[in-house]
Amino acid sequence: MSTDPSDPAGVAADPLPTEATLLRIFIGDGDRHEHHPLYEAIVLKAREMHLAGATVLKSPMGYGRTSRLHTAKILQLSTDLPMVIEIVDEPEKIQAFLPVLEGMMDGGLVTTEKVQVIHYRQHEQRKG
């Protein structure tokens, strides 16, 4: 456990290997899991399982399997904008997370790919 006060979970991230796996999850911002936004539930579960980190990206436009266009344009209001969640970690940790993820999702797209980690470190505190 980390005693770093800037680490709210009290968990220090392990160094990532040079070769890692990128898990990319495509969902809509209206998707839910147990009365919570799905993107939030996924990130919190990934954190609980001590995955290295997660980033949520919200897109102004996209389409999926049905080819229905989802857009943030005011004249074409959409209540289900595309979102992407990216998680990078060791292949074994990503593989262990996939069954959990499967139980959380009703639809969407999940992909993995091998990635090379160039660096993974905290920002140093700047002296001012």
HUCOR-V315837 format. One record per backbone hydrogen bond with DSSP energy under -0.5 kcal/mol. CO is the residue of the C=O (numbers start at 0). NH is the residue of the N-H. If there is no record, write none. Layout:
# HUCOR-V315837
co=CO nh=NH
co=CO nh=NH
This chain:
# HUCOR-V315837
co=3 nh=6
co=5 nh=7
co=6 nh=9
co=9 nh=1
co=17 nh=19
co=17 nh=116
co=19 nh=114
co=20 nh=22
co=20 nh=88
co=21 nh=23
co=21 nh=112
co=22 nh=86
co=23 nh=110
co=24 nh=26
co=24 nh=84
co=25 nh=108
co=26 nh=82
co=27 nh=30
co=30 nh=37
co=32 nh=35
co=35 nh=32
co=36 nh=40
co=37 nh=41
co=38 nh=42
co=39 nh=43
co=40 nh=44
co=41 nh=45
co=42 nh=46
co=43 nh=47
co=44 nh=48
co=45 nh=50
co=46 nh=49
co=52 nh=87
co=54 nh=85
co=56 nh=83
co=59 nh=71
co=61 nh=69
co=63 nh=66
co=67 nh=63
co=68 nh=70
co=69 nh=61
co=70 nh=77
co=72 nh=75
co=73 nh=76
co=80 nh=28
co=81 nh=58
co=82 nh=26
co=83 nh=56
co=84 nh=24
co=85 nh=54
co=86 nh=22
co=88 nh=20
co=89 nh=93
co=90 nh=94
co=91 nh=95
co=92 nh=96
co=93 nh=97
co=94 nh=98
co=96 nh=100
co=97 nh=101
co=98 nh=102
co=99 nh=103
co=100 nh=103
co=100 nh=104
co=108 nh=25
co=110 nh=23
co=112 nh=21
co=114 nh=19
co=114 nh=116
co=115 nh=117
